[in-house]
Amino acid sequence: MPPCSPLRAGTHSTRVPCNICFIYFPDWASLTLGVFVCQACSLLHRSIPHISRVKSVQDTWDASEVELMAAMGNTAAKAKYEQKVPAFYYRPTHTDCKLLREQWIRAKYERNEFEFIEKQEPYSAGYREGFLWKRGRDNGQFLSRKFILSEREGALKYFNKQDARDPKAVMKIETLNATFQPAKIGNPCGLQITYLKDNSTRNIFVYHSDAKEMVDWFNAIRAARFHYLQVAFPGASDEELVPKLTRNFMKEGFMEKTGPKHTEGFKKRWFTMDDRRLMYFKDPLDAYARGEVFIGSKENSYTVLSGLPPSTQGYHWNHGITIVTPDRKFLFACETEAEQRDWIAAFQRVINRPMRPQEYAGVKKRAHFFLFCF
C-alpha cells in the first residue's frame, strides 16, 4: 500500500460501495468530487474531466488529496448531490447500459439536477414533446417522428407527419413500458417502447442523437407511469410503485421451437421473456410477436425440464428445454449448453414465484395464443 493513500489514512472502507453503481471494493476515486468509484464508473468519470479527476487508491497520494477525500466521502456526497432525486427517476446499477450510467453521473455532478428542482422540468412537467428517430415497421428505416407524452391524456402518441392532426398510434400510459436496448437497435441511445394493442404486445424502436434527450424521455415515461399508479393505487407507497414503472426483460435470445403437435420442424426464433409472458419473433426488431405463452407458477402445475421428450421429431439444436403447463408441453432447443442453463434459470425464477391475483385475469386470453402461431 502506498505510504500516503486514502486506504492507509483510513478514509476508505473496503465495504464502501461505488458511489454510482454500488459495487463493493471500489479502487478508484474522484479527487475533485471526493467519492470512491469502481473501475467501470471511473472510465465514465473520465468523460467529464472538467468536473471529475480520477485516481487509483493504489497510487501515491498527496496529503491534501487524502484530506479532501476525508472531508467528503461517499455518504456526504450522496447527501449533497442526490438530495432531491425524484422517486420515479431511474437509478442505474452496474448491469445497466453505459448511456444510463453516464447520464446519471452527468445529472448529479455536471448538471446538478438533484440539487435544484427547476432543472428536472424536462422529465417531471407531465408533458413532453419532441422528435425521435423511429424504426419503420415494414421497411426497417429510421425516420424522424413527432412524439407527445401527456399525463393529462394518459398517453404517449406519435405522428407520421409534423403537421398531422391525428396520431399514428396512441399508447396508453397504463400499459406502457420502456427499456434501453442499444445492442439490439444498433444505437447507443436505442430505446424499445412496448404497449398493449388489442391485447397483443406492440414494439416500437426509437433513438435520439443526444444522450440526455433520450434519457429525459425515458424518465418522463417513468414519471407519467408513477403518477398514473399513484392514482390507480392510492394506498401504495413509493417503494411499492417504483419497481412497476418500467422493467427490463428477464431474458432474450434465439431458440428453436416446434409446433403444438410436436411433429412440425423446429424453427429458429427470437424469444423475449417479459415477466410471465414468453414471446417469440421472427426477427428481434419485429413490431409484433408471432406468438406468446403465459408462464404460471409451480402451484398451478407449471414446470420446466432440461431436455426434450424421446419422441421428439425433426432436426434441432442439441440442448432442449421442455415447459410443462396444465394444457400442453412446449418444446424449445438452445444452441449452447450455457444458453440452455440461462433460459432454464429464467423460467425457474418465474415458476417459483407465486402468482398474483391480477395475473390470473390474462391467463385464458393469452395461454393459447402460442398454439396457433408458428
Secondary structure as GFF3:
##gff-version 3
##sequence-region A 1 374
A	DSSP	beta_strand	28	30	.	.	.	ID=ss1
A	DSSP	beta_strand	35	37	.	.	.	ID=ss2
A	DSSP	alpha_helix	39	45	.	.	.	ID=ss3
A	DSSP	beta_strand	54	56	.	.	.	ID=ss4
A	DSSP	alpha_helix	63	71	.	.	.	ID=ss5
A	DSSP	alpha_helix	73	81	.	.	.	ID=ss6
A	DSSP	alpha_helix	98	105	.	.	.	ID=ss7
A	DSSP	pi_helix	106	110	.	.	.	ID=ss8
A	DSSP	three_ten_helix	117	120	.	.	.	ID=ss9
A	DSSP	alpha_helix	121	124	.	.	.	ID=ss10
A	DSSP	beta_strand	127	135	.	.	.	ID=ss11
A	DSSP	beta_strand	142	150	.	.	.	ID=ss12
A	DSSP	beta_strand	155	159	.	.	.	ID=ss13
A	DSSP	beta_strand	169	172	.	.	.	ID=ss14
A	DSSP	three_ten_helix	173	175	.	.	.	ID=ss15
A	DSSP	beta_strand	177	180	.	.	.	ID=ss16
A	DSSP	alpha_helix	182	185	.	.	.	ID=ss17
A	DSSP	beta_strand	191	197	.	.	.	ID=ss18
A	DSSP	beta_strand	200	207	.	.	.	ID=ss19
A	DSSP	alpha_helix	211	232	.	.	.	ID=ss20
A	DSSP	alpha_helix	238	241	.	.	.	ID=ss21
A	DSSP	three_ten_helix	242	244	.	.	.	ID=ss22
A	DSSP	beta_strand	251	257	.	.	.	ID=ss23
A	DSSP	beta_strand	267	274	.	.	.	ID=ss24
A	DSSP	beta_strand	277	281	.	.	.	ID=ss25
A	DSSP	beta_strand	291	294	.	.	.	ID=ss26
A	DSSP	three_ten_helix	298	300	.	.	.	ID=ss27
A	DSSP	beta_strand	303	306	.	.	.	ID=ss28
A	DSSP	beta_strand	319	324	.	.	.	ID=ss29
A	DSSP	beta_strand	329	334	.	.	.	ID=ss30
A	DSSP	alpha_helix	337	352	.	.	.	ID=ss31
A	DSSP	three_ten_helix	357	362	.	.	.	ID=ss32
A	DSSP	alpha_helix	363	366	.	.	.	ID=ss33
A	DSSP	three_ten_helix	369	372	.	.	.	ID=ss34
###
